[in-house]
Amino acid sequence: NMLGDIGMNTLTMAGNISNLKHLMISDTGLTENSANNLATLINNNCQLVGFDVSNNRLGSGGIITICGALVHVSSLKSLNMENNDISTEAADGIAAVIKSNQQLQIVQLGSNQLKAEGVIVIANALNYLHHLKVLQLDNNQIGDKAASSIAAVVASNVKLEMLWLSNNYLKSLGIVTMCKGLVKTTNLKVLHLENNQITGEASCNIASVISNNPSLKAVAIGDNKVQITDVTEITHELKNLLEIEVLNLNNCQITEEAAGNISKVVCNSNQLKLLQISNSLQDTSSTLEIVCSLNSTNNLRILDLSSNNIDDGAASNLAETIKKNIYMRVLL
């Protein structure tokens, strides 16, 4: 909805709203002008368990004001400030909130401008947590500088289930460091590393993380710089994932051997809903093998085969796949 600043002011002035457990005001067009009203709501509801102001325009100033109230809450289990134009200057406030709420299980700060400096401050606070299940830091221009800080967080939260680090200028050194932090994690269900600058040096570490987490449901490593042999190593572990629902291998160099592994992924999991392998298949035989394996699926929603070599044989098999997956959208 479009509650906006005026609506937020009206809501606050309407009366003393108390006893809330969850305060979720996302996608409403709030700006820094609503921060004081939000702080008032928080002060009247110090027993909050969930707080969500994602996809607004609160900015660093607004978040700092809100954090000044949230720091007096000690019961939060979920904190979502995603996509709010938050910069490094708000990191201290966010860190203080995290330290005050050591039962936090979900921390979502993606699509902001925290950069390495801000993430390091926040990661130091996250080290106080031992029940973290979801950590979302995608689209924050982190780079390798903050990798060791994030690695320490995931190492101390072995029950972590979801990790988003896509679009962060992470290179192989940073990913290797991160994967070493993940070495004790066995419950990971979502791993997003796409759109970074990862090269082959990190492939064995990524493969090890996949191997240690057989319950993975989503793996996204597309749009990096991994080479032919490295993709093969990773796909060798992917084929053992029996519950995978999302697989992104866009712009990877998939050989016939890797294509065989991906085909096994498709055949082994009847839960696959999204498969992205655009601009990745090296030859028509690899394309045909993967397309043929898709005939075993009936839950596909999105299939991206764009910018590949699809001959008549593959097109014929693809037609059968489309018939079986009635909700599917196909990109060719």
Buried (B, 14 or more C-beta within 10 A) or exposed (E): EEBBBEBBBEBBEEEEEEEBEEBBBBBBBBBBBBBBBBBBBBBBBBEBBBBBBBBBBBBBBBBBBBBBBBBEBEBBBBBBBBBBBBBBBBBBBBBBBBBBBEEBBBBBBBBBBBBBBBBBBBBBBBBBBEEBBBBBBBBBBBBBBBBBBBBBBBBBBBEBBBBBBBBBBBBBBBBBBBBBBBBEBEBBBBBBBBBBBBBBBBBBBBBBBBBBBBEBBBBBBBBBBBEBEBBBBBBBBBBBBEBBBBBBBBBBBBBEBBBBBBBBBBBBBEBBBBBBBBBBBBBBBBBBBBBBBBBBBEBBBBBBBBBBBBEEBBEEBBEEBBEBBEEBEBEE
